[in-house]
Amino acid sequence: MKTKFLFALILLSVFFSCEKGAKLTKDSKETVVTGTTTILVDETIFPIVEDVVAVFENEYKNARIKLISKPEGEIISLLKEDKAKIAILPRNLNDEELDYYTKKKIIPRITEFAEDAVVFITNKENNLPSLNKDDLASKLKGKSSVLNQRIVFENPNSSIINFVKNEFNLDQLDSNLVYSMNNSKELIKFIADNKDAVGVIGVNWLLQPSVDIEREVQNVKIIGFTSSLQNGNQNVVFPNQSNIADHSYPWTRKLYLLNFQGANGLGMGFASYIAGENGQRIILKSGLSPKKVPSREINVKGSIE
């Protein structure tokens, strides 16, 4: 009899525990470290964001972030249509965009967290030694240029196209000389298979290539840019971490997380993480330039062994 009574108590306990657990799951709300959310990411910087999210979710087991890779133009449109609340872009909002949200009484929380580089790549067998801005500008404007290679971008709506146009104050690029693929992976594969083209891409795709394009990345090389020294000589600058940080490499971009949630949700938590100590360490290890250089701990021994 006692055994049956005890068994009944256990069943009741399990029942109420399950009911309570179900209620907690149903009523639980998104916080800065729990819940689920979606973040739109500019495709040119997707690898670094994917890395940070993987570590973030590993540290905060009840947080789930879905990343969607899209071109910059599509992301801005989705934000304006209120179909997305969080985005990561390689630029800040411009005055027109900020004014749009101000009129709607929306104040986005904007977090700068890193700086990357736009790089120019070619096939390893291409003997192009370096580039300079004047030759590249002439090529993009459709004027005579010593640069006879095709210029290829990864997407017609790419943030990199807008970046290059702004750099040279161009309203449009010469469509007879400039081409585009569908995404960053296609661009890398195209350059790996063609010796007469120059691709324009975010450096992060070369520093952290996905498994399916590792072979192709091995068959491309980054082209340096010439810069004039004080003594009149020419120096070729490549997009390594220090040159990105001090801007001696001429094609750098700041990276931002834009949060339109209007509440302290998971977007705010991830923004704090990617701009904080752990997130900045991940960015530093990736080869990009973090907004803040993480501190280093030095252990000093009391005596020499």
Secondary structure, DSSP 8 states (H G I E B T S, - for coil): -HHHHHHHHHHHHHHHHHHHHHHHHHH----SSSEEEEEEEEGGGHHHHHHHHHHHHHHSTTEEEEEEEE-HHHHHHHHHTTS-SEEEESS---HHHHHHHHHTT---EEEEEEEEEEEEEEETT-----B-HHHHHHHHTTS--S--SEEEES-TT-HHHHHHHHHTT-SS--TTTEEE-SSHHHHHHHHHH-SSEEEEEETHHHHS--GGGHHHHTTEEEE-EEEE-TTS-EEEE---HHHHHTT-SS-EEEEEEEE---SSSHHHHHHHHHTSHHHHHHHHHHTSEESS---------SS--
